[in-house]
Amino acid sequence: MRSFGKAASDDDRPLIERVRKGDQDAVRALYERYFDRIYNYAYARLGRAEDAEDLAIDTMTRSLTRLDLFQDQGVAFSSWVYRIAHNATIDHYRRYGKVSLVSLEHAPALVSADPSELAVEQLSNQDLHAAIRDLTDEQQQVLILRFFQDLTAAQVASIMGKTVGAVQALQHRALGSLERALQGRAVN
């Protein structure tokens, strides 16, 4: 996996400059580089493929049409794009209310020879998703970015506008809350 770095990556800088000069091939290249990442982030946050696709398209359109607002001064382009996606997610929540974190009906089927194992795994997936939905918005965002998007604490801190220590504390509290919630569900 490529590092996002502190400032716009060496890979992004030339493309950004070409986009600013009106190069449509560079627009397509940046769009393709980030669309899937933003879609996956939005899907994990919203739980519906249609909403995630709309949000990813909107985020990429906003970021590429407003590239003049991006300043390569210590903030990675990827962080800027994720922040736009995060703000769009908040706007979506305000408009439509909060929905499930990830729809299990769209989750890939688990391969197992024993149907009882599938039932246990499905139950634990449902418990995990329910427990994640009970976390605060910031805790959900940290877990999604850290574990579903495989970003470092420093990258998440840049996206969320927080210190690395604050992100690590949020992650620690979120994992503790998840553990307690899952233990509570196992007892019931």
N, C-alpha and C positions, 0 to 999 in steps of 0.2 A: 504494500500500500504506500502511496506517495504521501510525503509529509506536506501539510498545508502551510507550515512556516509562519513566521511572525508578520511578514509583509506579503504582498502578492507574489506568488511563486514565480520562479524563473520561467515556468511553462505558461503562466497566465499573462505576464507582462507584455510579451510581443503581441499576443492576441488582443489584449485590451487596447493597445495602441492602434492596431489595425482596425478594430471596431470603431474607435474614435475617428478614424479617417474614412469610415464608410464602407469598409471591406465586408461584404456579405458572407464570404467564406469564413472569415474570422467569427462573425456572429454565430453562424451555424456550429462552428467548432466549440465555442464557449457554451452554447446551448446544449450540445450533445455531451459535453464534459460534465455538466452539473445537473442536467434534467433528472436522470435516474436517482441521483443522491437526494435531490429535493423531493422527488416523488416518494421515495421510500420514507423519508423523514415525515412528510405530510400524511402518508398512509398510516404510519405508526401513531401519529398524533390524532388523526381524525377517524380512522377505522373504516373508511369507505373509499373504494377505488375511484369512483367518479369524483368525489370531493378532492381526493389527493391529486388526481390528474388536473382538475381545474386550478387548484392552488399552485401546483408545480408550473403549469403553463403561465399563470398570472405572475408568479415570482420571477420566472426567467424573462418574461416580457418586460416587467418592471426593471429588473436589474440591467438588462441590455439597452433599454431605451433611456434609462437614467444614468448611464455610465459616466456622464459628465459630473455626477454628484460623488462618485467614488474617488477618494483620494488615497493613493498608495503611500500612506504615512503610518506604518506600524500596524495596519489592519489588513489581514489577508482578504483577497477578493472572495474566497470561499466563505469566510466568516461574515462578510457583508451580505452575501447571497442568503446564507442561513438566517441571518437576522431579519431580512426581508420576509423569508418564509415564516419565521416565528411570528412576526407582526401580522402577517396575513392569516395565520392560524388563530391568533387572538381575535382578529376581526371576524373570522368565521364563527368562533364560539359566541361572540356577542350577537351576531345575526341569527344563528341557528341553534344555539345552546350546545352544551358539551355532549358528545356522543362517545360510544365505546372506543377504547384505545385501539384495538385491532379486532376485526370481525373474525371469529373462528371459522365461519363457513368458507372463508377464502383461504384459510391456512392450508398448507399442503398436507395431504393425507400421510399418516405415519404408516410405515411398512412394518408389520409384525405378524408372526405366524399364529399368535394366540389372541383371539378377540378380547379376552379379559384384560390383557396387557394394554390393548388399544383403549379400552374403556377407562382404565386407571390413568393412562397418559392424557386422554381427553379431559378427564375430570381435573387433573392437576393443571393442564393448560387453562381451563376455565377458571380455576382458583387463582392462578398466577395473573391472568388478565383482569379478573375482578379486583385483586389486591392492588395491581398497578393503577387501576382507575380510581382507587381510593386515595392515592397519593396526591400531594399538592401539584399544581401545574408545573412549578419549577422542578420538583423532584422527578416528575414524569419526563420533563424535557432533558434533564441531566442523564437519566437512565437510557433514554432513547438515543441521545447523541453518543454517549459513552459505549453502550453495549450493542445497539442495533446499527449505528453508523460507524462504530470503531474509531471514534475520534479520541484524541488525548485530552486530559484535563485542561491543558493550556488552550487547546483549540476550542473546547466547550466554553471556557472562561471568556475567550475573545468573542464568541458568538453571543453569549448571554450578557456580556458587559459586566462580568464579575471577576474577582480575583481567583487564582487557581485554588487557594485555600478555601474560599467560599464554595467553589464547585465541589471540592473534595468533601467538605462538610455536608453539603446537600446530598451528595452520593452516599455518604456514610449513613445519614439519617434515613434516606430513602430505602437503602438496603436493610437497615434495622427494622423499619416499618413493614417492609415486605416480609421479612422473616417472622415478625410477630403476627402479622395477618395470616400468613400461610400456616403457622403453628396453630392459630385459633381455628382455622378452617379444618385442619386435620383432627382436632379434638372433637369438633361438632359432628 
